[in-house]
Amino acid sequence: MAYVETQGEDRRDAVLDENVRGDQSFEEKQRLRTKGWQVVSIPDAIEQATLSYSKLTENRYAQCVINIYPPGKKDEMHCHPGSEHIFMVVQGELHIRGVNDGEDVVMKPGELVHINQSYYYQLCNETDDITVLYQVATKPPKPTKISRYSYRGDGGVDPSSLEGE
């Protein structure tokens, strides 16, 4: 399997979610694309990644992405109304936190987390090495008005009031 090295690049300022869009040339990474299939080599995609967000596939209801988190990178606490997210650690270590008791775990390669729509979470790489994640994000049949909410503490958005609940 291919592994990402920093090669002296500083990617700390890169925002790591779909709001930035990152690398959108996913068709070029696909080994096979038919009306009903999209085939991609994850090791090849990781090896070729030049951005922290690299889309692999996309269809009407879901997309697959490679996320690269350099040492010390962490997202803000946020949620995605109407979109479930699955993250699998391919390389490195991922610390994921939620806002509820018991939602704090460090994940190793081969482990995944499935986050329901409208649930808050924060992804962190608290190590000195690169973390590589494979992500699947669903798309709701009806687009939501807002694709991401940032957490603003106890007085913030009530997840039960978000679209798609």
Backbone as CSV, one residue per row, in Angstrom:
resi,resn,N_x,N_y,N_z,CA_x,CA_y,CA_z,C_x,C_y,C_z
1,MET,0.829,-1.176,0.000,0.000,0.000,0.000,0.879,1.247,0.000
2,ALA,0.460,2.269,-0.723,1.193,3.535,-0.773,0.926,4.345,0.483
3,TYR,1.950,5.037,0.949,1.811,5.886,2.117,2.214,7.309,1.781
4,VAL,1.536,8.256,2.393,1.803,9.666,2.140,2.939,10.133,3.027
5,GLU,3.831,10.902,2.444,4.886,11.554,3.213,4.720,13.050,3.038
6,THR,5.156,13.808,4.025,4.970,15.258,3.955,5.872,15.897,2.914
7,GLN,7.029,15.364,2.620,7.964,15.887,1.637,8.200,17.381,1.841
8,GLY,8.236,17.796,3.099,8.519,19.182,3.423,7.364,20.137,3.205
9,GLU,6.225,19.647,2.722,5.089,20.525,2.481,4.366,20.829,3.788
10,ASP,3.916,22.064,3.937,3.123,22.438,5.103,1.671,22.565,4.661
11,ARG,0.845,21.612,5.065,-0.567,21.601,4.674,-1.470,22.025,5.837
12,ARG,-0.920,22.622,6.885,-1.689,22.947,8.080,-2.819,23.932,7.825
13,ASP,-2.673,24.798,6.846,-3.697,25.806,6.608,-4.826,25.318,5.711
14,ALA,-4.722,24.118,5.195,-5.755,23.606,4.297,-7.012,23.259,5.090
15,VAL,-8.142,23.711,4.627,-9.422,23.353,5.244,-9.811,22.006,4.674
16,LEU,-10.274,21.128,5.547,-10.424,19.737,5.140,-11.866,19.266,5.108
17,ASP,-12.724,19.931,4.406,-14.050,19.375,4.209,-14.582,19.800,2.854
18,GLU,-15.779,19.345,2.536,-16.295,19.542,1.197,-16.630,20.988,0.883
19,ASN,-16.631,21.886,1.863,-16.906,23.292,1.572,-15.802,23.903,0.716
20,VAL,-14.590,23.394,0.794,-13.479,23.901,0.009,-13.450,23.229,-1.360
21,ARG,-13.906,22.020,-1.428,-13.972,21.204,-2.637,-12.665,20.525,-2.989
22,GLY,-11.535,21.023,-2.585,-10.274,20.317,-2.800,-10.103,19.854,-4.227
23,ASP,-9.507,18.688,-4.388,-9.246,18.099,-5.698,-10.537,17.500,-6.237
24,GLN,-11.047,18.070,-7.304,-12.314,17.615,-7.882,-12.132,16.739,-9.116
25,SER,-10.900,16.453,-9.503,-10.660,15.702,-10.737,-10.783,14.199,-10.488
26,PHE,-11.899,13.801,-9.895,-12.046,12.398,-9.511,-12.160,11.459,-10.706
27,GLU,-12.687,11.926,-11.828,-12.821,11.048,-12.989,-11.457,10.537,-13.458
28,GLU,-10.421,11.378,-13.342,-9.080,10.995,-13.777,-8.491,9.880,-12.910
29,LYS,-8.951,9.754,-11.674,-8.437,8.735,-10.757,-9.125,7.380,-10.946
30,GLN,-10.229,7.386,-11.655,-11.025,6.163,-11.761,-10.448,5.211,-12.801
31,ARG,-10.325,3.962,-12.386,-9.827,2.919,-13.275,-10.908,2.470,-14.251
32,LEU,-12.154,2.496,-13.786,-13.296,2.081,-14.597,-14.499,2.904,-14.189
33,ARG,-15.240,3.368,-15.184,-16.477,4.094,-14.905,-17.507,3.644,-15.928
34,THR,-18.619,3.129,-15.434,-19.731,2.753,-16.296,-20.962,3.499,-15.796
35,LYS,-22.088,3.208,-16.377,-23.328,3.849,-15.940,-23.602,3.570,-14.457
36,GLY,-23.236,2.394,-13.976,-23.542,2.011,-12.603,-22.345,1.797,-11.696
37,TRP,-21.111,1.917,-12.197,-19.914,1.625,-11.396,-18.897,2.745,-11.489
38,GLN,-18.097,2.856,-10.406,-16.905,3.705,-10.391,-15.846,2.925,-9.616
39,VAL,-14.748,2.558,-10.267,-13.693,1.769,-9.650,-12.452,2.644,-9.488
40,VAL,-11.895,2.651,-8.257,-10.737,3.481,-7.934,-9.775,2.681,-7.075
41,SER,-8.481,2.880,-7.274,-7.463,2.297,-6.413,-7.168,3.297,-5.292
42,ILE,-7.487,2.942,-4.060,-7.224,3.838,-2.933,-5.725,4.060,-2.754
43,PRO,-4.879,3.022,-2.772,-3.434,3.284,-2.637,-2.900,4.224,-3.713
44,ASP,-3.354,4.049,-4.966,-2.915,4.949,-6.035,-3.398,6.375,-5.782
45,ALA,-4.634,6.519,-5.322,-5.188,7.850,-5.048,-4.421,8.543,-3.930
46,ILE,-4.049,7.795,-2.913,-3.271,8.375,-1.809,-1.904,8.814,-2.315
47,GLU,-1.276,7.959,-3.106,0.055,8.262,-3.626,0.046,9.504,-4.517
48,GLN,-1.038,9.708,-5.256,-1.138,10.827,-6.184,-1.712,12.092,-5.539
49,ALA,-2.160,12.013,-4.299,-2.815,13.156,-3.654,-1.854,14.328,-3.513
50,THR,-2.307,15.495,-3.952,-1.523,16.715,-3.807,-2.215,17.711,-2.881
51,LEU,-3.477,17.470,-2.581,-4.248,18.320,-1.679,-4.726,17.507,-0.491
52,SER,-5.233,18.184,0.516,-5.686,17.503,1.725,-7.058,16.860,1.552
53,TYR,-7.747,17.176,0.470,-9.073,16.630,0.188,-9.079,16.203,-1.268
54,SER,-9.232,14.919,-1.509,-9.168,14.413,-2.868,-10.365,13.509,-3.136
55,LYS,-11.286,13.977,-3.982,-12.491,13.214,-4.293,-12.144,12.027,-5.183
56,LEU,-12.730,10.862,-4.882,-12.495,9.639,-5.656,-13.676,9.288,-6.545
57,THR,-14.887,9.365,-5.984,-16.100,9.048,-6.734,-17.192,10.020,-6.324
58,GLU,-18.213,10.086,-7.166,-19.393,10.876,-6.824,-20.565,10.364,-7.632
59,ASN,-21.700,10.232,-6.971,-22.936,9.945,-7.677,-24.053,10.736,-7.022
60,ARG,-25.254,10.430,-7.369,-26.393,11.220,-6.898,-26.543,11.240,-5.383
61,TYR,-26.240,10.127,-4.701,-26.521,10.024,-3.273,-25.304,9.874,-2.367
62,ALA,-24.089,9.783,-2.931,-22.907,9.620,-2.076,-21.645,9.991,-2.844
63,GLN,-20.595,10.241,-2.068,-19.276,10.467,-2.656,-18.227,9.838,-1.755
64,CYS,-17.094,9.474,-2.355,-15.956,8.913,-1.627,-14.781,9.863,-1.784
65,VAL,-14.023,10.022,-0.695,-12.965,11.015,-0.638,-11.785,10.454,0.144
66,ILE,-10.580,10.934,-0.157,-9.405,10.723,0.694,-9.125,12.052,1.384
67,ASN,-9.032,12.032,2.718,-8.658,13.212,3.503,-7.262,12.981,4.065
68,ILE,-6.414,13.983,3.971,-5.067,13.899,4.529,-4.929,14.973,5.603
69,TYR,-4.652,14.536,6.819,-4.492,15.439,7.960,-3.023,15.467,8.369
70,PRO,-2.357,16.589,8.184,-0.969,16.700,8.644,-0.922,16.741,10.168
71,PRO,0.252,16.566,10.759,0.376,16.618,12.221,-0.207,17.921,12.787
72,GLY,-1.004,17.785,13.840,-1.560,18.939,14.530,-2.837,19.495,13.933
73,LYS,-3.281,19.003,12.785,-4.487,19.536,12.147,-5.730,19.046,12.855
74,LYS,-6.683,19.956,13.088,-7.976,19.547,13.617,-9.065,20.433,13.044
75,ASP,-10.218,19.832,12.816,-11.383,20.562,12.343,-12.023,21.281,13.510
76,GLU,-12.920,22.195,13.205,-13.764,22.746,14.255,-14.887,21.740,14.513
77,MET,-15.511,21.826,15.669,-16.665,20.989,15.973,-17.781,21.404,15.014
78,HIS,-18.339,20.432,14.279,-19.351,20.754,13.271,-20.239,19.549,12.997
79,CYS,-21.295,19.770,12.234,-22.160,18.679,11.779,-22.604,18.965,10.350
80,HIS,-23.156,17.941,9.708,-23.638,18.056,8.338,-25.108,17.631,8.290
81,PRO,-26.034,18.579,8.230,-27.454,18.228,8.147,-27.742,17.427,6.879
82,GLY,-28.442,16.332,7.030,-28.841,15.538,5.876,-27.761,14.666,5.276
83,SER,-26.539,14.657,5.832,-25.452,13.874,5.260,-24.772,13.033,6.339
84,GLU,-24.775,11.722,6.128,-24.043,10.835,7.029,-22.607,10.742,6.525
85,HIS,-21.672,10.588,7.466,-20.257,10.489,7.113,-19.659,9.226,7.727
86,ILE,-18.845,8.539,6.940,-18.084,7.383,7.401,-16.622,7.706,7.158
87,PHE,-15.806,7.571,8.199,-14.371,7.781,8.082,-13.663,6.501,8.488
88,MET,-12.742,6.018,7.635,-11.912,4.873,7.977,-10.459,5.340,7.963
89,VAL,-9.727,5.004,9.019,-8.320,5.364,9.095,-7.529,4.393,8.224
90,VAL,-6.812,4.937,7.247,-5.959,4.146,6.358,-4.530,4.163,6.871
91,GLN,-4.100,5.322,7.342,-2.731,5.500,7.821,-2.759,6.477,8.986
92,GLY,-1.942,6.233,9.982,-1.831,7.152,11.125,-2.863,6.879,12.197
93,GLU,-3.247,7.944,12.876,-4.133,7.840,14.028,-5.082,9.037,14.010
94,LEU,-6.351,8.816,14.312,-7.363,9.870,14.300,-8.026,9.957,15.663
95,HIS,-8.057,11.160,16.216,-8.794,11.411,17.448,-10.100,12.084,17.039
96,ILE,-11.218,11.484,17.419,-12.523,12.050,17.083,-13.289,12.326,18.367
97,ARG,-13.883,13.516,18.422,-14.649,13.947,19.594,-16.052,14.352,19.162
98,GLY,-17.008,14.138,20.066,-18.369,14.630,19.886,-18.708,15.546,21.042
99,VAL,-19.959,15.959,21.135,-20.376,16.848,22.221,-21.051,16.094,23.361
100,ASN,-21.375,14.822,23.153,-22.051,14.029,24.176,-21.053,13.176,24.960
101,ASP,-21.431,12.797,26.169,-20.596,11.912,26.978,-20.294,10.633,26.203
102,GLY,-19.055,10.161,26.299,-18.655,8.922,25.660,-18.249,9.071,24.201
103,GLU,-18.364,10.266,23.640,-17.999,10.478,22.245,-16.582,11.051,22.156
104,ASP,-15.616,10.197,22.464,-14.205,10.578,22.439,-13.411,9.296,22.240
105,VAL,-12.782,9.159,21.079,-12.071,7.913,20.775,-10.876,8.205,19.873
106,VAL,-9.829,7.420,20.039,-8.673,7.462,19.152,-8.750,6.211,18.283
107,MET,-8.724,6.415,16.972,-8.866,5.310,16.027,-7.545,5.022,15.334
108,LYS,-7.313,3.752,15.068,-6.095,3.257,14.419,-6.430,2.769,13.001
109,PRO,-5.421,2.488,12.171,-5.685,1.988,10.816,-6.599,0.774,10.818
110,GLY,-7.555,0.792,9.893,-8.521,-0.296,9.771,-9.790,-0.073,10.561
111,GLU,-9.814,0.937,11.426,-11.024,1.236,12.200,-11.818,2.336,11.500
112,LEU,-13.158,2.282,11.672,-13.984,3.311,11.068,-15.040,3.794,12.038
113,VAL,-15.545,4.984,11.747,-16.635,5.570,12.509,-17.711,5.971,11.509
114,HIS,-18.969,5.716,11.852,-20.127,6.106,11.043,-20.876,7.159,11.840
115,ILE,-20.937,8.376,11.322,-21.556,9.497,12.022,-22.899,9.805,11.369
116,ASN,-23.957,9.754,12.172,-25.290,10.052,11.660,-25.402,11.507,11.236
117,GLN,-26.332,11.775,10.346,-26.573,13.147,9.918,-26.897,14.029,11.120
118,SER,-26.442,15.250,11.081,-26.756,16.271,12.079,-26.123,16.034,13.444
119,TYR,-25.156,15.122,13.557,-24.446,14.913,14.822,-23.096,15.629,14.763
120,TYR,-22.784,16.335,15.824,-21.543,17.108,15.890,-20.337,16.215,16.124
121,TYR,-19.231,16.578,15.471,-17.974,15.864,15.673,-16.809,16.769,15.308
122,GLN,-15.626,16.367,15.768,-14.380,17.059,15.459,-13.321,16.002,15.195
123,LEU,-12.612,16.125,14.071,-11.538,15.214,13.720,-10.208,15.890,14.010
124,CYS,-9.285,15.153,14.646,-7.991,15.725,15.036,-6.866,14.731,14.764
125,ASN,-5.757,15.245,14.267,-4.532,14.466,14.185,-3.593,15.045,15.240
126,GLU,-3.493,14.381,16.375,-2.673,14.861,17.485,-1.319,14.167,17.542
127,THR,-0.900,13.607,16.405,0.379,12.899,16.339,1.395,13.727,15.548
128,ASP,2.596,13.180,15.427,3.646,13.825,14.643,3.730,13.256,13.229
129,ASP,2.763,12.412,12.858,2.751,11.784,11.540,1.489,12.166,10.775
130,ILE,1.510,11.937,9.475,0.350,12.181,8.610,-0.753,11.166,8.956
131,THR,-1.999,11.616,8.914,-3.152,10.727,9.039,-3.909,10.763,7.719
132,VAL,-4.229,9.581,7.191,-4.972,9.471,5.941,-6.290,8.766,6.233
133,LEU,-7.388,9.394,5.786,-8.732,8.864,6.003,-9.416,8.588,4.678
134,TYR,-10.169,7.509,4.640,-11.081,7.235,3.536,-12.449,7.667,4.033
135,GLN,-13.146,8.503,3.277,-14.427,9.059,3.708,-15.518,8.722,2.709
136,VAL,-16.688,8.368,3.231,-17.901,8.249,2.428,-18.897,9.233,3.018
137,ALA,-19.466,10.091,2.188,-20.472,11.052,2.636,-21.718,10.878,1.786
138,THR,-22.856,10.697,2.448,-24.105,10.564,1.708,-24.631,11.946,1.329
139,LYS,-25.461,11.948,0.315,-26.131,13.173,-0.112,-27.631,12.936,0.007
140,PRO,-28.352,13.869,0.618,-29.796,13.667,0.756,-30.501,13.777,-0.598
141,PRO,-31.632,13.086,-0.751,-32.374,13.182,-2.014,-32.780,14.622,-2.332
142,LYS,-33.100,15.381,-1.285,-33.439,16.796,-1.451,-32.321,17.611,-0.812
143,PRO,-31.638,18.470,-1.578,-30.520,19.233,-1.012,-30.938,20.066,0.204
144,THR,-30.055,20.105,1.203,-30.317,20.914,2.386,-29.927,22.358,2.101
145,LYS,-30.483,23.274,2.865,-30.178,24.693,2.682,-28.753,25.007,3.096
146,ILE,-28.267,24.323,4.140,-26.913,24.530,4.645,-26.263,23.161,4.779
147,SER,-25.022,23.016,4.274,-24.365,21.703,4.299,-23.534,21.473,5.554
148,ARG,-23.315,22.534,6.352,-22.473,22.377,7.538,-22.825,23.442,8.566
149,TYR,-22.921,23.001,9.823,-23.093,23.907,10.953,-21.883,23.778,11.858
150,SER,-21.344,24.892,12.310,-20.272,24.878,13.303,-20.895,24.904,14.686
151,TYR,-20.272,24.211,15.615,-20.773,24.130,16.987,-20.456,25.415,17.725
152,ARG,-21.426,25.958,18.432,-21.248,27.205,19.170,-21.529,27.019,20.653
153,GLY,-21.201,25.848,21.178,-21.397,25.586,22.604,-22.820,25.186,22.917
154,ASP,-23.133,25.145,24.215,-24.442,24.674,24.655,-25.591,25.508,24.105
155,GLY,-25.346,26.784,23.786,-26.389,27.638,23.237,-26.471,27.568,21.728
156,GLY,-25.718,26.651,21.126,-25.663,26.544,19.661,-26.893,25.873,19.085
157,VAL,-26.730,25.367,17.896,-27.821,24.741,17.174,-28.191,23.415,17.825
158,ASP,-29.475,23.201,18.019,-29.973,21.935,18.546,-30.029,20.943,17.378
159,PRO,-29.236,19.845,17.435,-29.202,18.901,16.303,-30.579,18.385,15.913
160,SER,-31.524,18.287,16.848,-32.839,17.762,16.516,-33.638,18.743,15.649
161,SER,-33.181,20.009,15.586,-33.891,20.997,14.771,-33.342,21.082,13.354
162,LEU,-32.289,20.335,13.054,-31.662,20.416,11.738,-32.448,19.642,10.697
163,GLU,-32.315,20.053,9.440,-32.994,19.373,8.364,-32.542,17.923,8.279
164,GLY,-33.443,17.074,7.864,-33.095,15.677,7.678,-33.321,14.822,8.902
165,GLU,-33.683,15.420,10.002,-33.934,14.645,11.235,-35.257,13.927,11.123
